[in-house]
Amino acid sequence: MIEGIAFDAYGTLYDVYSVERKCDEEYPGSGAGISRLWRQKQLEYSWLRTLMGRYVDFWHVTEDALRYTLAELGLPADEGKIEALMASYLELEMYPEVIEAMARFGARKKAILTNGNLRMIEPLVTRTGLDEHLDSCLSADEVGLFKTRPEVYQLAVDHLGIAREHLLFVSSNGWDVAGAKAFGFTVGWLNRRNLPPEELGVRADYVAGNLLELAEQVEGA
């Protein structure tokens, strides 16, 4: 029985590539390239810092990833532009079906479980009205590690007071799906980009193209 739900935020509830428009405003013609590489390096740096034992919060990781991206693409690291692009992370677009899907999940406890620190995620959740549908926002910052470390997933168990096998963890990121399943969660994968599953020896329990489809799948679970 699914008693509670923990949602990844970036790429799952919020479109990380919605920064492309702002990237193109600041660096005309380079928006798509910046957006893609920035996200790639953001994830890589979170994994590498966890492996190296050199934690900094996700805001810091995101800025470092942006600075690397501009350097690789041969674009000037103008401080005003960097500030503007970083601010765009507080204004990401929410996927259009999210609010409707939250209602379909019913009265189950719901939390965001994200690598993002609270000063990144809480303003975003409030601005989009998602706070009205959540019991809490949980950040990897609390344990000083990033997903896929099991200590991060354990935060949802501890804060929601629900056994891991009765918690549905929802993510659009294949690596996160694998980490959550290895931890012992029931897992829903939002395969928004129609990708193959990661070959890491585990599979999601539910697969859907968007959050509303997933909510319909688990409605009676």
NULUMZA-401762 format. One line per field, with one value per residue: residue number from 0; residue in one letter; x, y, z of N, C-alpha, C, CB in turn. Coordinates in nm, 2 decimals, m for minus. Glycine has a CB too. Layout:
N
n	(NUM  ...)
res	(A  ...)
npx	(X  ...)
npy	(Y  ...)
npz	(Z  ...)
capx	(X  ...)
capy	(Y  ...)
capz	(Z  ...)
cpx	(X  ...)
cpy	(Y  ...)
cpz	(Z  ...)
cbpx	(X  ...)
cbpy	(Y  ...)
cbpz	(Z  ...)
//
This chain:
221
n	(0  1  2  3  4  5  6  7  8  9  10  11  12  13  14  15  16  17  18  19  20  21  22  23  24  25  26  27  28  29  30  31  32  33  34  35  36  37  38  39  40  41  42  43  44  45  46  47  48  49  50  51  52  53  54  55  56  57  58  59  60  61  62  63  64  65  66  67  68  69  70  71  72  73  74  75  76  77  78  79  80  81  82  83  84  85  86  87  88  89  90  91  92  93  94  95  96  97  98  99  100  101  102  103  104  105  106  107  108  109  110  111  112  113  114  115  116  117  118  119  120  121  122  123  124  125  126  127  128  129  130  131  132  133  134  135  136  137  138  139  140  141  142  143  144  145  146  147  148  149  150  151  152  153  154  155  156  157  158  159  160  161  162  163  164  165  166  167  168  169  170  171  172  173  174  175  176  177  178  179  180  181  182  183  184  185  186  187  188  189  190  191  192  193  194  195  196  197  198  199  200  201  202  203  204  205  206  207  208  209  210  211  212  213  214  215  216  217  218  219  220)
res	(M  I  E  G  I  A  F  D  A  Y  G  T  L  Y  D  V  Y  S  V  E  R  K  C  D  E  E  Y  P  G  S  G  A  G  I  S  R  L  W  R  Q  K  Q  L  E  Y  S  W  L  R  T  L  M  G  R  Y  V  D  F  W  H  V  T  E  D  A  L  R  Y  T  L  A  E  L  G  L  P  A  D  E  G  K  I  E  A  L  M  A  S  Y  L  E  L  E  M  Y  P  E  V  I  E  A  M  A  R  F  G  A  R  K  K  A  I  L  T  N  G  N  L  R  M  I  E  P  L  V  T  R  T  G  L  D  E  H  L  D  S  C  L  S  A  D  E  V  G  L  F  K  T  R  P  E  V  Y  Q  L  A  V  D  H  L  G  I  A  R  E  H  L  L  F  V  S  S  N  G  W  D  V  A  G  A  K  A  F  G  F  T  V  G  W  L  N  R  R  N  L  P  P  E  E  L  G  V  R  A  D  Y  V  A  G  N  L  L  E  L  A  E  Q  V  E  G  A)
npx	(0.08  0.06  0.14  0.25  0.41  0.71  0.86  1.09  1.23  1.36  1.33  1.13  0.90  0.94  1.06  1.38  1.50  1.36  1.51  1.63  1.53  1.59  1.87  1.92  1.84  2.05  2.28  2.26  2.16  2.29  2.14  2.02  2.24  2.38  2.18  2.16  2.43  2.48  2.29  2.39  2.65  2.58  2.46  2.68  2.87  2.74  2.74  3.02  3.12  3.00  3.12  3.39  3.38  3.34  3.14  2.92  2.65  2.35  2.30  2.55  2.68  2.53  2.60  2.87  2.87  2.75  2.94  3.15  3.03  3.00  3.26  3.35  3.20  3.31  3.22  3.17  3.22  3.03  2.95  2.70  2.53  2.56  2.44  2.18  2.11  2.13  1.93  1.71  1.67  1.51  1.27  1.17  0.97  0.68  0.57  0.27  0.07  0.10  m0.03  m0.30  m0.25  m0.16  m0.39  m0.51  m0.36  m0.46  m0.52  m0.28  0.03  0.26  0.57  0.84  1.16  1.47  1.78  1.83  1.89  1.70  1.66  1.65  1.44  1.21  1.11  1.04  0.84  0.65  0.59  0.47  0.24  0.25  0.30  0.07  m0.01  0.16  0.32  0.57  0.90  1.20  1.54  1.86  2.06  2.03  2.17  2.41  2.50  2.45  2.18  2.27  2.30  2.21  2.14  2.02  1.77  1.67  1.58  1.31  1.18  1.22  1.11  0.85  0.75  0.69  0.73  0.99  0.91  0.65  0.64  0.61  0.84  0.90  1.04  1.19  1.43  1.66  1.89  1.82  1.59  1.70  1.87  1.68  1.52  1.71  1.75  1.51  1.26  0.92  0.89  0.82  0.86  0.88  0.89  0.96  1.10  1.10  1.31  1.54  1.56  1.80  2.08  2.13  2.07  1.82  1.47  1.20  0.88  0.65  0.58  0.54  0.43  0.39  0.31  0.04  m0.06  0.08  m0.03  m0.29  m0.23  m0.15  m0.37  m0.54  m0.36)
npy	(m0.12  0.22  0.48  0.73  1.00  1.09  1.34  1.41  1.72  1.88  1.86  1.68  1.79  2.05  2.21  2.20  2.28  2.51  2.73  2.80  3.01  3.24  3.21  3.24  3.51  3.64  3.54  3.55  3.32  3.10  2.98  2.71  2.54  2.63  2.57  2.28  2.19  2.31  2.18  1.92  1.94  2.04  1.81  1.63  1.75  1.74  1.47  1.41  1.58  1.46  1.20  1.28  1.38  1.66  1.85  2.11  2.34  2.31  2.54  2.66  2.45  2.47  2.72  2.69  2.50  2.65  2.84  2.68  2.59  2.82  2.88  2.65  2.68  2.90  3.16  3.49  3.53  3.72  3.89  4.01  3.88  3.61  3.63  3.69  3.46  3.26  3.35  3.26  3.01  3.02  3.06  2.86  2.68  2.52  2.19  2.14  1.97  1.92  2.03  1.93  1.66  1.63  1.65  1.41  1.22  1.21  1.20  1.12  1.16  1.40  1.50  1.71  1.59  1.68  1.76  2.02  2.31  2.46  2.74  2.76  2.59  2.65  2.92  2.87  2.67  2.81  3.03  2.90  2.79  2.53  2.47  2.45  2.19  2.02  1.85  1.89  2.02  1.87  1.86  1.77  1.90  1.88  1.66  1.69  1.56  1.43  1.30  1.00  0.90  0.69  0.81  1.05  0.97  0.85  1.06  1.12  0.90  0.94  1.19  1.18  0.96  0.71  0.37  0.27  0.10  0.16  0.40  0.60  0.70  0.95  1.04  1.20  1.14  0.91  0.81  0.88  0.74  0.48  0.49  0.54  0.31  0.11  0.18  0.10  0.21  0.21  0.29  0.55  0.63  0.91  0.92  1.14  1.20  0.98  0.78  0.50  0.27  0.31  0.10  m0.05  m0.26  m0.24  m0.17  0.06  0.07  0.17  0.33  0.62  0.88  1.14  1.33  1.32  1.09  0.90  0.94  0.84  0.57  0.48  0.52  0.35  0.21)
npz	(0.00  m0.08  0.11  0.13  m0.06  m0.22  m0.40  m0.65  m0.75  m0.96  m1.30  m1.27  m1.13  m1.20  m1.49  m1.58  m1.81  m1.89  m1.84  m2.07  m2.23  m2.09  m2.09  m2.36  m2.39  m2.25  m2.37  m2.68  m2.92  m2.80  m2.61  m2.60  m2.60  m2.37  m2.17  m2.18  m2.13  m1.89  m1.71  m1.73  m1.62  m1.37  m1.25  m1.27  m1.10  m0.85  m0.80  m0.81  m0.60  m0.38  m0.39  m0.35  m0.10  m0.05  0.01  m0.10  m0.10  m0.32  m0.46  m0.48  m0.63  m0.86  m0.96  m1.00  m1.20  m1.40  m1.45  m1.55  m1.78  m1.94  m1.98  m2.12  m2.35  m2.45  m2.38  m2.24  m1.89  m1.76  m1.47  m1.41  m1.60  m1.51  m1.26  m1.33  m1.47  m1.27  m1.11  m1.26  m1.19  m0.97  m1.08  m1.24  m1.47  m1.39  m1.46  m1.66  m1.57  m1.31  m1.07  m1.09  m1.09  m0.83  m0.67  m0.75  m0.63  m0.38  m0.03  0.07  0.25  0.13  0.00  m0.12  m0.22  m0.26  m0.42  m0.42  m0.21  0.06  0.02  m0.24  m0.33  m0.18  m0.24  m0.50  m0.49  m0.34  m0.51  m0.73  m0.62  m0.53  m0.27  m0.13  m0.16  m0.04  0.23  0.32  0.24  0.16  0.19  0.05  0.16  0.43  0.52  0.41  0.18  m0.16  m0.36  m0.53  m0.26  0.01  0.25  0.19  0.08  0.30  0.45  0.37  0.48  0.75  0.80  0.71  0.84  0.74  0.63  0.41  0.20  0.17  0.07  m0.21  m0.44  m0.67  m0.98  m1.26  m1.35  m1.46  m1.32  m1.06  m1.02  m1.02  m0.79  m0.59  m0.60  m0.54  m0.28  m0.16  m0.19  m0.33  m0.66  m0.90  m1.23  m1.42  m1.74  m1.92  m2.15  m2.31  m2.27  m2.26  m1.98  m1.71  m1.70  m1.43  m1.28  m1.15  m1.16  m1.22  m1.05  m1.15  m1.46  m1.64  m1.87  m1.78  m1.48  m1.42  m1.55  m1.40  m1.15  m1.20  m1.24  m0.99  m0.83  m0.69  m0.54)
capx	(0.00  0.13  0.09  0.30  0.48  0.82  0.88  1.21  1.18  1.42  1.31  1.02  0.79  0.98  1.13  1.51  1.54  1.29  1.60  1.68  1.48  1.68  2.01  1.93  1.84  2.18  2.38  2.18  2.20  2.35  2.05  2.00  2.37  2.40  2.09  2.19  2.55  2.46  2.23  2.48  2.76  2.52  2.45  2.81  2.93  2.68  2.79  3.16  3.14  2.97  3.23  3.51  3.36  3.36  3.00  2.87  2.50  2.32  2.31  2.69  2.71  2.47  2.68  3.00  2.83  2.72  3.07  3.22  2.95  3.03  3.40  3.36  3.14  3.38  3.13  3.22  3.15  2.99  2.89  2.56  2.46  2.56  2.34  2.05  2.08  2.11  1.79  1.61  1.64  1.40  1.15  1.15  0.83  0.62  0.50  0.13  m0.02  0.14  m0.13  m0.41  m0.20  m0.15  m0.52  m0.54  m0.29  m0.55  m0.49  m0.15  0.14  0.34  0.69  0.95  1.29  1.55  1.92  1.83  1.87  1.57  1.65  1.62  1.31  1.09  1.05  0.98  0.72  0.55  0.55  0.38  0.13  0.26  0.31  m0.07  m0.04  0.27  0.34  0.71  1.01  1.31  1.66  1.98  2.14  2.02  2.27  2.54  2.53  2.35  2.14  2.19  2.33  2.09  2.11  1.92  1.64  1.62  1.51  1.17  1.13  1.23  1.02  0.71  0.72  0.64  0.83  1.03  0.84  0.52  0.66  0.63  0.93  0.87  1.15  1.20  1.58  1.69  1.98  1.75  1.50  1.78  1.91  1.56  1.48  1.81  1.72  1.40  1.13  0.84  0.94  0.75  0.95  0.82  0.98  0.92  1.17  1.10  1.44  1.55  1.59  1.94  2.12  2.19  2.02  1.69  1.37  1.09  0.76  0.56  0.64  0.44  0.49  0.38  0.27  m0.10  m0.06  0.13  m0.13  m0.40  m0.18  m0.14  m0.48  m0.59  m0.25)
capy	(0.00  0.34  0.57  0.86  1.02  1.19  1.38  1.49  1.85  1.93  1.77  1.60  1.88  2.17  2.20  2.26  2.34  2.63  2.84  2.82  3.14  3.34  3.19  3.30  3.65  3.69  3.50  3.52  3.21  3.00  2.93  2.57  2.48  2.66  2.49  2.14  2.16  2.35  2.07  1.80  1.97  2.05  1.67  1.57  1.81  1.69  1.33  1.42  1.63  1.35  1.10  1.34  1.43  1.80  1.91  2.25  2.33  2.29  2.67  2.67  2.36  2.52  2.84  2.64  2.44  2.76  2.91  2.59  2.59  2.94  2.86  2.55  2.73  3.02  3.27  3.57  3.51  3.85  3.87  4.04  3.77  3.50  3.66  3.68  3.32  3.19  3.38  3.19  2.88  3.04  3.09  2.75  2.66  2.39  2.11  2.19  1.87  1.89  2.06  1.84  1.53  1.63  1.62  1.27  1.14  1.20  1.25  1.07  1.26  1.44  1.59  1.71  1.54  1.73  1.80  2.17  2.36  2.52  2.87  2.74  2.52  2.70  3.02  2.82  2.60  2.91  3.11  2.82  2.74  2.39  2.45  2.41  2.05  1.94  1.85  1.94  2.02  1.81  1.89  1.69  1.99  1.84  1.55  1.72  1.47  1.44  1.17  0.89  0.85  0.65  0.90  1.15  0.91  0.82  1.18  1.10  0.80  1.00  1.31  1.14  0.85  0.60  0.28  0.30  0.02  0.22  0.54  0.61  0.80  0.99  1.12  1.18  1.12  0.76  0.78  0.90  0.62  0.36  0.51  0.52  0.17  0.04  0.22  0.02  0.27  0.19  0.40  0.58  0.70  0.99  0.91  1.25  1.21  0.84  0.72  0.36  0.27  0.29  m0.04  m0.05  m0.37  m0.22  m0.11  0.13  m0.01  0.24  0.42  0.71  0.99  1.26  1.30  1.28  0.95  0.82  0.94  0.75  0.44  0.44  0.58  0.25  0.13)
capz	(0.00  m0.09  0.22  0.11  m0.19  m0.22  m0.54  m0.69  m0.80  m1.08  m1.41  m1.23  m1.11  m1.27  m1.61  m1.57  m1.94  m1.91  m1.83  m2.20  m2.28  m2.02  m2.14  m2.49  m2.37  m2.20  m2.47  m2.80  m3.00  m2.72  m2.50  m2.59  m2.56  m2.23  m2.09  m2.18  m2.07  m1.75  m1.64  m1.73  m1.52  m1.24  m1.20  m1.25  m0.98  m0.73  m0.78  m0.78  m0.47  m0.29  m0.39  m0.30  0.04  m0.06  m0.01  m0.09  m0.13  m0.46  m0.52  m0.52  m0.74  m0.98  m1.01  m1.05  m1.33  m1.50  m1.49  m1.63  m1.91  m2.01  m2.02  m2.23  m2.47  m2.49  m2.36  m2.13  m1.76  m1.71  m1.34  m1.42  m1.67  m1.42  m1.16  m1.40  m1.50  m1.15  m1.06  m1.33  m1.12  m0.87  m1.16  m1.33  m1.51  m1.34  m1.57  m1.66  m1.51  m1.17  m0.97  m1.11  m1.04  m0.68  m0.62  m0.78  m0.54  m0.27  0.11  0.12  0.28  0.01  0.02  m0.22  m0.17  m0.36  m0.40  m0.40  m0.08  0.08  m0.03  m0.39  m0.36  m0.11  m0.31  m0.62  m0.45  m0.30  m0.63  m0.82  m0.55  m0.50  m0.12  m0.07  m0.18  0.02  0.38  0.36  0.14  0.23  0.11  0.07  0.24  0.57  0.55  0.35  0.07  m0.27  m0.42  m0.48  m0.13  0.08  0.36  0.14  0.06  0.43  0.50  0.35  0.57  0.88  0.82  0.68  0.93  0.66  0.59  0.27  0.10  0.15  0.01  m0.36  m0.48  m0.81  m1.04  m1.41  m1.37  m1.45  m1.21  m0.93  m1.01  m0.98  m0.65  m0.50  m0.60  m0.47  m0.14  m0.12  m0.22  m0.44  m0.75  m1.02  m1.32  m1.52  m1.85  m2.00  m2.28  m2.37  m2.27  m2.20  m1.84  m1.68  m1.67  m1.30  m1.20  m1.09  m1.25  m1.16  m1.03  m1.24  m1.56  m1.70  m1.95  m1.70  m1.34  m1.41  m1.59  m1.29  m1.04  m1.24  m1.23  m0.85  m0.76  m0.59  m0.49)
cpx	(0.09  0.07  0.14  0.38  0.59  0.85  1.02  1.15  1.23  1.41  1.18  0.89  0.82  1.08  1.27  1.55  1.45  1.38  1.66  1.65  1.57  1.82  2.02  1.92  1.98  2.29  2.30  2.24  2.26  2.26  2.04  2.13  2.40  2.31  2.12  2.32  2.55  2.40  2.32  2.59  2.70  2.51  2.59  2.88  2.87  2.73  2.94  3.19  3.11  3.07  3.36  3.50  3.38  3.23  3.00  2.73  2.48  2.32  2.46  2.73  2.65  2.54  2.81  2.98  2.81  2.85  3.15  3.16  2.99  3.18  3.42  3.31  3.21  3.30  3.18  3.14  3.12  2.91  2.74  2.48  2.45  2.45  2.20  2.01  2.06  1.97  1.68  1.58  1.54  1.27  1.13  1.00  0.79  0.55  0.34  0.04  0.00  0.03  m0.25  m0.37  m0.20  m0.28  m0.56  m0.47  m0.36  m0.48  m0.35  m0.06  0.22  0.46  0.77  1.08  1.39  1.69  1.93  1.82  1.74  1.55  1.63  1.48  1.19  1.03  0.98  0.84  0.61  0.50  0.45  0.26  0.13  0.26  0.18  m0.09  0.07  0.27  0.48  0.80  1.14  1.43  1.78  2.08  2.14  2.12  2.40  2.59  2.42  2.30  2.24  2.23  2.21  2.05  2.01  1.78  1.58  1.55  1.36  1.11  1.12  1.12  0.87  0.66  0.65  0.75  0.86  0.95  0.70  0.52  0.69  0.73  0.92  0.99  1.14  1.34  1.61  1.78  1.92  1.65  1.58  1.82  1.80  1.52  1.58  1.79  1.61  1.26  1.05  0.87  0.85  0.84  0.87  0.92  0.94  0.98  1.18  1.24  1.44  1.59  1.75  1.97  2.20  2.13  1.89  1.60  1.26  0.97  0.65  0.63  0.53  0.51  0.48  0.32  0.12  m0.13  m0.02  0.03  m0.25  m0.36  m0.19  m0.26  m0.54  m0.49  m0.23)
cpy	(0.12  0.44  0.71  0.87  1.12  1.22  1.45  1.62  1.88  1.83  1.69  1.69  2.01  2.14  2.27  2.33  2.47  2.75  2.88  2.96  3.25  3.33  3.26  3.45  3.71  3.66  3.46  3.41  3.09  2.94  2.78  2.50  2.51  2.57  2.35  2.11  2.20  2.24  1.95  1.82  1.98  1.91  1.61  1.62  1.76  1.55  1.33  1.47  1.53  1.25  1.16  1.38  1.58  1.87  2.06  2.24  2.34  2.43  2.69  2.58  2.41  2.64  2.79  2.57  2.54  2.82  2.81  2.59  2.70  2.93  2.76  2.60  2.86  3.15  3.35  3.54  3.64  3.82  3.90  3.94  3.65  3.51  3.64  3.53  3.24  3.22  3.31  3.06  2.90  3.07  2.98  2.73  2.52  2.32  2.13  2.09  1.85  1.91  1.96  1.70  1.52  1.59  1.47  1.18  1.13  1.25  1.19  1.18  1.28  1.53  1.60  1.67  1.58  1.76  1.95  2.21  2.44  2.66  2.87  2.69  2.59  2.82  2.98  2.75  2.70  2.99  3.03  2.76  2.59  2.37  2.41  2.26  1.96  1.95  1.90  1.94  1.97  1.82  1.81  1.77  1.95  1.74  1.58  1.63  1.49  1.30  1.13  0.82  0.81  0.74  1.01  1.09  0.88  0.94  1.17  1.01  0.86  1.11  1.27  1.03  0.74  0.50  0.29  0.22  0.07  0.36  0.53  0.73  0.83  1.08  1.09  1.14  0.97  0.73  0.79  0.78  0.50  0.37  0.49  0.38  0.08  0.06  0.14  0.09  0.20  0.31  0.42  0.67  0.78  1.00  1.01  1.25  1.07  0.78  0.58  0.37  0.25  0.14  m0.05  m0.16  m0.35  m0.15  m0.04  0.04  0.04  0.32  0.49  0.82  1.13  1.23  1.26  1.14  0.86  0.82  0.85  0.60  0.39  0.48  0.48  0.17  0.15)
cpz	(0.00  0.01  0.20  m0.02  m0.17  m0.36  m0.55  m0.75  m0.94  m1.20  m1.39  m1.22  m1.19  m1.38  m1.60  m1.70  m1.97  m1.89  m1.97  m2.25  m2.22  m2.07  m2.28  m2.49  m2.34  m2.30  m2.60  m2.89  m2.93  m2.62  m2.49  m2.55  m2.42  m2.14  m2.07  m2.10  m1.92  m1.67  m1.63  m1.62  m1.38  m1.17  m1.17  m1.12  m0.85  m0.70  m0.74  m0.64  m0.36  m0.28  m0.33  m0.15  0.05  m0.08  0.00  m0.13  m0.28  m0.53  m0.57  m0.63  m0.87  m1.04  m1.07  m1.19  m1.44  m1.55  m1.58  m1.77  m1.99  m2.06  m2.13  m2.36  m2.52  m2.48  m2.24  m2.00  m1.70  m1.58  m1.34  m1.49  m1.58  m1.32  m1.21  m1.43  m1.38  m1.09  m1.13  m1.27  m1.01  m0.95  m1.26  m1.36  m1.45  m1.46  m1.55  m1.58  m1.36  m1.07  m0.97  m1.06  m0.89  m0.62  m0.64  m0.69  m0.40  m0.14  0.16  0.15  0.15  0.05  m0.10  m0.15  m0.28  m0.32  m0.37  m0.25  m0.06  0.03  m0.18  m0.41  m0.30  m0.19  m0.44  m0.60  m0.41  m0.42  m0.72  m0.75  m0.51  m0.35  m0.06  m0.08  m0.11  0.17  0.41  0.23  0.21  0.13  0.15  0.16  0.39  0.61  0.49  0.25  m0.04  m0.30  m0.52  m0.35  m0.06  0.19  0.32  0.13  0.20  0.50  0.48  0.45  0.71  0.90  0.80  0.78  0.86  0.62  0.44  0.17  0.07  0.10  m0.14  m0.38  m0.63  m0.86  m1.19  m1.45  m1.35  m1.34  m1.08  m0.91  m0.96  m0.83  m0.56  m0.49  m0.52  m0.32  m0.08  m0.13  m0.33  m0.53  m0.87  m1.10  m1.42  m1.64  m1.95  m2.14  m2.35  m2.39  m2.22  m2.06  m1.82  m1.65  m1.54  m1.21  m1.13  m1.19  m1.17  m1.15  m1.12  m1.34  m1.63  m1.78  m1.88  m1.56  m1.33  m1.45  m1.47  m1.18  m1.08  m1.22  m1.08  m0.76  m0.65  m0.52  m0.34)
cbpx	(m0.09  0.13  0.13  0.39  0.38  0.94  0.77  1.29  1.22  1.56  1.42  1.04  0.77  1.05  1.05  1.61  1.52  1.17  1.72  1.64  1.33  1.67  2.04  1.82  1.74  2.21  2.47  2.17  2.30  2.48  1.92  1.96  2.48  2.38  1.95  2.21  2.67  2.38  2.10  2.54  2.83  2.38  2.37  2.90  2.93  2.52  2.77  3.24  3.06  2.83  3.26  3.55  3.45  3.47  2.91  2.96  2.42  2.19  2.27  2.78  2.64  2.32  2.70  3.06  2.71  2.63  3.15  3.21  2.80  3.02  3.49  3.29  2.99  3.42  2.98  3.22  3.25  2.91  2.96  2.54  2.54  2.70  2.36  2.04  2.20  2.22  1.77  1.66  1.77  1.44  1.16  1.21  0.81  0.52  0.53  0.08  m0.01  0.26  m0.18  m0.45  m0.06  m0.10  m0.63  m0.51  m0.15  m0.58  m0.59  m0.09  0.22  0.25  0.77  0.97  1.29  1.49  2.01  1.71  1.99  1.54  1.77  1.72  1.32  1.12  1.15  1.08  0.74  0.61  0.67  0.46  0.00  0.38  0.36  m0.17  m0.04  0.41  0.32  0.77  1.03  1.29  1.70  2.05  2.10  1.88  2.22  2.64  2.53  2.42  1.99  2.20  2.42  2.11  2.24  1.97  1.65  1.74  1.56  1.14  1.22  1.36  1.06  0.69  0.63  0.56  0.79  1.18  0.83  0.44  0.78  0.50  1.08  0.74  1.29  1.16  1.66  1.74  2.10  1.68  1.44  1.90  1.96  1.45  1.46  1.95  1.70  1.42  1.16  0.69  1.08  0.62  1.04  0.79  0.98  0.94  1.31  1.03  1.53  1.66  1.52  1.98  2.21  2.18  2.12  1.70  1.31  1.05  0.71  0.45  0.72  0.34  0.42  0.30  0.29  m0.18  0.02  0.26  m0.19  m0.43  m0.04  m0.01  m0.60  m0.69  m0.12)
cbpy	(0.00  0.40  0.51  0.90  1.06  1.13  1.48  1.41  1.96  1.97  1.68  1.52  1.91  2.27  2.24  2.16  2.24  2.64  2.80  2.72  3.16  3.33  3.04  3.24  3.69  3.63  3.38  3.65  3.26  3.05  2.99  2.51  2.54  2.81  2.51  2.09  2.24  2.48  2.03  1.78  2.09  2.11  1.59  1.60  1.96  1.69  1.24  1.50  1.76  1.29  1.06  1.46  1.36  1.84  1.85  2.35  2.44  2.23  2.78  2.64  2.22  2.56  2.94  2.53  2.35  2.86  2.94  2.44  2.59  3.07  2.82  2.42  2.76  3.00  3.23  3.71  3.42  3.92  3.95  4.18  3.74  3.47  3.80  3.76  3.26  3.24  3.53  3.17  2.83  3.16  3.23  2.62  2.66  2.42  1.96  2.21  1.74  1.97  2.20  1.83  1.50  1.76  1.71  1.24  1.19  1.06  1.22  0.98  1.22  1.50  1.54  1.86  1.39  1.87  1.76  2.23  2.45  2.52  2.96  2.65  2.38  2.74  3.13  2.71  2.51  3.01  3.14  2.71  2.76  2.33  2.58  2.49  2.02  2.00  1.71  1.86  2.16  1.65  2.04  1.66  2.13  1.79  1.42  1.74  1.32  1.51  1.19  0.78  0.95  0.51  0.97  1.20  0.77  0.78  1.31  1.06  0.68  1.05  1.42  1.10  0.91  0.65  0.13  0.26  m0.13  0.21  0.61  0.63  0.77  1.06  1.08  1.31  1.21  0.72  0.88  1.03  0.59  0.35  0.65  0.61  0.12  0.08  0.36  m0.01  0.42  0.17  0.38  0.66  0.60  1.14  0.76  1.38  1.26  0.86  0.80  0.28  0.16  0.38  m0.10  0.09  m0.41  m0.13  m0.21  0.26  m0.01  0.32  0.33  0.76  1.00  1.37  1.43  1.37  0.92  0.88  1.09  0.78  0.42  0.51  0.61  0.16  0.16)
cbpz	(0.12  m0.24  0.35  0.23  m0.30  m0.14  m0.58  m0.80  m0.70  m1.06  m1.43  m1.11  m0.96  m1.16  m1.74  m1.53  m2.05  m1.81  m1.74  m2.30  m2.25  m1.87  m2.15  m2.58  m2.26  m2.07  m2.41  m2.88  m3.10  m2.66  m2.52  m2.73  m2.65  m2.20  m2.15  m2.32  m2.14  m1.74  m1.71  m1.86  m1.56  m1.25  m1.29  m1.37  m0.99  m0.74  m0.91  m0.89  m0.45  m0.32  m0.54  m0.38  0.13  m0.16  0.10  m0.18  m0.05  m0.47  m0.43  m0.39  m0.70  m0.95  m0.90  m0.95  m1.31  m1.44  m1.36  m1.57  m1.88  m1.93  m1.90  m2.19  m2.45  m2.64  m2.34  m2.17  m1.67  m1.81  m1.23  m1.49  m1.80  m1.36  m1.10  m1.53  m1.58  m1.04  m1.08  m1.48  m1.05  m0.79  m1.23  m1.28  m1.66  m1.22  m1.56  m1.79  m1.58  m1.13  m0.98  m1.26  m1.10  m0.63  m0.69  m0.93  m0.51  m0.24  0.21  0.01  0.40  m0.10  0.14  m0.27  m0.13  m0.41  m0.52  m0.48  m0.04  0.23  0.01  m0.45  m0.31  0.03  m0.35  m0.69  m0.33  m0.20  m0.71  m0.88  m0.63  m0.56  m0.06  m0.15  m0.33  m0.04  0.43  0.47  0.08  0.26  0.13  m0.06  0.23  0.60  0.50  0.45  0.12  m0.39  m0.48  m0.59  m0.05  0.13  0.41  0.00  m0.02  0.52  0.43  0.21  0.58  0.91  0.72  0.54  1.04  0.54  0.62  0.26  0.14  0.28  0.08  m0.44  m0.45  m0.82  m0.99  m1.48  m1.28  m1.58  m1.22  m0.93  m1.15  m1.07  m0.63  m0.55  m0.74  m0.51  m0.12  0.02  m0.26  m0.41  m0.79  m0.99  m1.40  m1.47  m1.91  m1.93  m2.26  m2.51  m2.17  m2.28  m1.76  m1.56  m1.79  m1.23  m1.11  m0.96  m1.34  m1.23  m0.89  m1.15  m1.67  m1.59  m2.08  m1.77  m1.26  m1.50  m1.71  m1.23  m1.03  m1.38  m1.28  m0.79  m0.85  m0.66  m0.56)
//
